[in-house]
Amino acid sequence: MSNFAQLEQFLVKVFPVLNGITKDEPVTIDELKNLHQVLVDEAVVSFIYERVFQQIGKTVRYTTVPQFWSHFTPSKPTQSATNPAVVAGDNTRFFEFQDAIKELYTQYAFFRRQLKRLEIVCPASGIPVFTKKKPNEVMHFCDSFRNELLAQRPVHFNDLVSEFYQIAFRVFAFTYGESEAEYIDVPETNQCVACGVATPSCQCQMIANAFGSTNKHLWQMGLLNPIAGYAIDALAMERIDVKVSETKENHSESHLDPLEQWLNTVLLQWITRIYNQGSLEVQPEQKLVQDIIKEFKQKLRLHLFESYANAIMEQFFQIIINFPLTQPAVDDLKVCLVNIKLNKCFVTTIRQMLQKRLLHPGVDTSDILTGYVAALKTLGHFDPSNVLLRSITKPIKDYLRGRPETVRCVVTSLTGDGASDLAEELAKSESSKPKETNDMPEDTDWESWNPEPANVATAVQRALIAGKEVDIIAMVVEIYGSKEIFVNEYRNLLAERLLSLVDFCPEREMKNLELLKLRFGESMLHSCEVMLKDIADSKRINDHIVGEEGGFSEDIPFKLSALIVSSQFWPTFKKETMDLPPAIQKVFDKYTKSYEAYKANRTLQWTPLNGKVCITIENDGKVQEMQVTPAQAAIAIHFSEQSQWELDLLAQKMNMPPIVLRKRLVFWQSHGLIREAQENLFVLVDKSDESAKLADQLLSQQDNMCEEEEVESAMESASDQREEELQVFWSYIEAMLTNLDSLPLDRIHQMLKMFASQVDFTQDELKNILQKKVREHKLVYAGGVYQLPKS
């Protein structure tokens, strides 16, 4: 080998890449060593080393890479990886992808063999430092090969990769027993549900083998993650989302454990086969594969938690309404949020959901209260620390505080006839009486002690931290921050119910009272206890007066039963008057004398507008028994004595304002017994009269012309009573403004709190009183201060 022609010829035989050929011929080790010696003798080792690398790079760039990408022309529309029904039965592109990767790997293996020959012919020890490839020849080639390949990747290639892995996962899922509903629908019954091909020609095994060999080739070339990593990630997360979507509308059982089991036994096993060359057993020395599988597991597990948490949060309003049947879903969500730290997102999402569904004028207060109580139960179970609960339900509390009927709805729910969540909570008090609290913690295990959250302050919230059950009633009372408001409203409601009891059997109210005592204390409900005692005393006194010893029953036209109340313990009755017909008043006076004879030094003060009257109406030969109010009964008596009344005359007769009397006449108009013949002239209806018949026809045609009189409360509302309490401050305010001329609101409030502290009140309540006085021209408000008007 003395001349250069023979040297060149042998170089091309050893390194066919020098002529752009990617197919090598067999050579022996001795031939390679002889060639090395010749190159050393000719002092061209470094030159040949550089020449081979340059030619390899040129062949990769201009031949191998373009030839590989030419297999993936965009002439055919790529199938969607998210639509397996379209992919099923057409696996052509799957095998095209496999063939292209196989061809690329053949080229890659050729270049690696060329590098092995180069290590013998041009060993690194004989290469100058500035010429030697860093960090070594193999790694330099692999980086260059990977960079050249990815630099020319077409934009549509990811769709093809996604399709390849979608088909492979489909076959894997059915092969290993995963029956996903999405994959069951196939157009032909004789087709394989996995590969979509006719059963006699099933390609499942071919697909599994091709999939394994393709991943092996990509892994050996270092291209598995660069080429398929994104598609594998996207497909895995898509399958998780599909699996999670199957759990929607079924919140009565936990799905988290089955989902994690599916993730570990199906999805992660599939990924393990991809990166471990088809095997499920990762050897201890395969640190890289272990790290990849571990990273995938962590990433997919977090995505599973996030996807499942979002699915639950989307349905959380229904979960709240159906709690505790949906408790498994709440427990699952708790586990998810612990792992993905989405508490802030959870608070914002649920708060906005509750505001959208509950806090608008179209929802009744009772429905809002039901939703609020359900939210307290659900969130109390979800977050025993009560921190998230307070943040989420604060808008509902503020909204309920602004609705005037909230207190009445709460009290009605607590003590009403129907079943309600609050009534159930109140009933729990009977079996779980509050125990004395101890400031010292019961748990003495100081190593496991954790401090309370910084924003947990009240005793109710500290009880929750200690692991106690949420006190729903206490949380509802916190809407107003005061028990007195609810106790006063209950006193009003109890009074109305007792006044409506005809048979005097208040056993249910006594039970409610005993339960409320456990919640609010006996001292606050002492007045209610007296009210119930008045019922029993009234029954006993009535039995005595109407009995033989009382002498009341002689010569009376009707039966009378009176409810005798202790006025200082009952709520204030409405200040309305009415004169009873003389015959009725005579019976009342006789009852009063009998009472005075029975109870020395005591008398009765009647409230004629309160109570119930059972009357018999006979009109046009028809007899009807009705239960009406005393005012309605008095009107009926006056019309039985005189068939026609002017509104003003009847109002004067009954000592009642005309506008109030007109409202009470509507009741009899709606029953067709009285009609307004002319303006302010009411007559008794005579069925034989033609005008009356015409009036009946008009009445039947217009159902809404006369509505039945609404049931009115005999008691003043809580707001009216509160206003009367605050009126005691008016004299103090007049005295202050007389001496100091003018004062701002906050200054008046401070001085009243200092000198008239017998009634607790807020600055807003004081402002309402002062503004009312301004409207009544008793005060002048200008420049932010109040002053008395100049006389």
Secondary structure by P-SEA (a helix, b strand, c coil): cccaaaaaaaaaaaccccccccbbbbbcaaaaaaaaaaaaaacaaaaaaaaaaaaaaaaaaccaaaaaacccccccccccccccccccccaaaaaaaaaaaaaaaaaaaaaaaaaaaaaaacccccccccccccccaaaaaaaaaaaaaaaacccaaaaaaaaaaaaaaaaaaaaaccccccccccccccccccccccccccaaaaaaaaaaaaaaaaaaacccccccaaaaaaaaaaaaaaaaaaacccccccaaaaaaaaaaacaaaaaaaaaacccccccccaaaaaaaaaaaaaaaaaaaaaaaaaaaaaaaaaaaaacccaaaaaaaaaaaaaaccaaaaaaaaaaaaaaaacccccccaaaaaaaaaaaaaaaaaacccaaaaaaaaaaaaaaaaaccaaaaaaaaaaccccccaaaaaaaaccccccccccccccccccccccccccccccaaaaaaaaccccaaaaaaaaccccaaaaaaaaaaaaaaaaaacccccaaaaaaaaaaaaaccccccaaaaaaaaaaaaaaaaaaaaaacccccccccccbbbbbbcccccccccccbbbbbccaaaaaaaaaaaaaaaaacccbbbbbcccbbbbbbbbbcccbbbbbbbcaaaaaaaaaaaacccccaaaaaaaacccaaaaaaaaaaaaaaccccccccccccccccccaaaaaaaaaaaaccccccccccccccccaaaaaaaaaccaaaaaaaaaaaaccccaaaaaaaaaaccccccccaaaaaaaaaaaaaaccccccccccccccc
